[in-house]
Amino acid sequence: MGARPRIAVGGILTECNHLGGVPIDISIYEASELLRGEEVLRLDTSVVGGMLSALREGNADVVPLIYASACAGGPITRDCYEQLRGEWFERLERALPVDGVLLPIHGSALAEGLDDPEGDMIHAARDLVGPDVPVVATLDLHAHVTEEMVRYADALLAWETYPHRDQFPTGQRAARLLLDMLAGKCRPTMAMGKVPVITSAINGSTNDDDPFAELMRYTKSLEQQEDVLSTSLFLIHPYMDCEDMGSGGLVVTNNNLKLAEALASDIASRYWDRRHDLEPEMLSPDEAIAKGLQVDGGPVILVETADCCGGGAAGDSIATLSALVDTAINAPSFVPVVDPEAARACHEAGEGTELSLSLGHKLDPRWGSTRTFRGTVEHLCDGNFVYTGGQWEGHHEHMGPTAVFAIGSTRVIVMSRATYDWADEQIRAVGLNPREAKFIVAKNPMNYQLAYGEIAKAIFVLDTPGPTPATLRHIDFKKLQRPYFPADSKIPGLSPTILE
């Protein structure tokens, strides 16, 4: 190795859903984030920005490959995955020899016909660069960590916060660990401990005294032990249907595999002990609205997590919207719905026009029926906004042609494109003020806390149909075999599965 190590950087970072949502094709990446070659070097935020920052500080030469990221959806189409993976591989092959490979990936991607595309990419990198070149990957803490990932990577490091705030430092940690390997300072050994706990992220915050937060603090405390290089805790993205799914802990040690195995097993066992604390309490929309009307002031947050675009849903549910309209409350309510056909109809009609609008369940009709509402087109815009934090901090995003459609006191934000909810960017982009609402429908399991945590008068988690439900108790998985929690409350004789 020369004085300046050559480090290849690139990957596909996307979360996917087997239960519903719209398949992800190349046009979705092109509309979100698809960077090639030198374009990758412009990134200065999120996980890739962190990697580049640490590599430059470490006097390394960066070999940029390809980086693709997008809001979650259904599985990546076969053609799209083959195109992106093929280009990534070709660029890596042309770059050889390299001294190391960094992969910014999610860990819960899916492709048509392939349940572990990230394991496939890690394996491909290993086969190409050989056994002696370090391959290090970063993962979302909602990753489905597989045997292939663990076997062919030298180290896997996950984000440590949810809501996710630490992608940049995680990228830095991964790059610094790789450079330490090249400098002969460490020799990573790794083990993953898993237990069959399949829960939503409702109680998965890393803040305060939430159960996952307490598990995370314990997991990270293990890094104080001698020979421990990194620890990660995983609450699996539960809306896939794959074999051997589970949550738990991953430990990277310095040439001490037995210690990695013991600590990973310990984390996983503690995770199993907290399984019941991770299941949420839920209400029907009607029950939540009735309780909310008894609350003085607002906003009252109605968490319709079953239609979370950030988890792969289409965002086109009108389950809670229908309940609000049928209740005929005389108080401002904000509801997002992804419906490009309805958005186009509003734009064609123009502001101030009263019309009957067909809304909902057009992109993913498995979860409900379209309904016609009478209302007024109150506001029209292009749907552009800028993310204020998270994975796409500073990134210019767009909902496509967007309308505010007023049905009595309820304002429906009718969007053409699904976008990830970080905070309240989408609501403010259409000129609405969250502080003026009685009810706000938040279609995500956690980031509503960022948007409304300081102003919410009450928060209720809803039990509604959709591909990102608050509980997995009633999902009819095909590949994931029982027993698993919460379908099975107790599993006699359970011990963690160890991957190494």
Secondary structure, 3 states (H helix, E strand, C coil): CCCCCEEEEEEEECCECCCCCCCECHHHHHHHEEEEHHHHHHCCCHHHHHHHHHHHHCCCEEEEEEEEECCCECCECHHHHHHHHHHHHHHHHHHCCCCEEEEECCCCCCECCECCHHHHHHHHHHHHHCCCCCEEEEECCCCCCCHHHHHHCCEEEECCCCCCCCHHHHHHHHHHHHHHHHCCCCCEEEEEEEECECCCCCCCCCCCCCHHHHHHHHHHHHHHCCCEEEEEEECCCCCCCCCCCCEEEEEEEECCHHHHHHHHHHHHHHHHHCHHHHCCCCECHHHHHHHHHCCCCCCEEEECHHHCHHHCCCCCCCHHHHHHHHHCCCCCEEEEEECHHHHHHHHHHCCCCEEEEEECCCCCHHHCCCEEEEEEEEEEECCEEECCCHHHCCCEEECCCEEEEEECCEEEEEECCCCCCCCCHHHHHCCCCHHHCCEEEECCCCCHHHHHCCCCCEEEEECCCCCCCCCCCCCCCCCCCCCCECCCCCCCCCCCEEEC
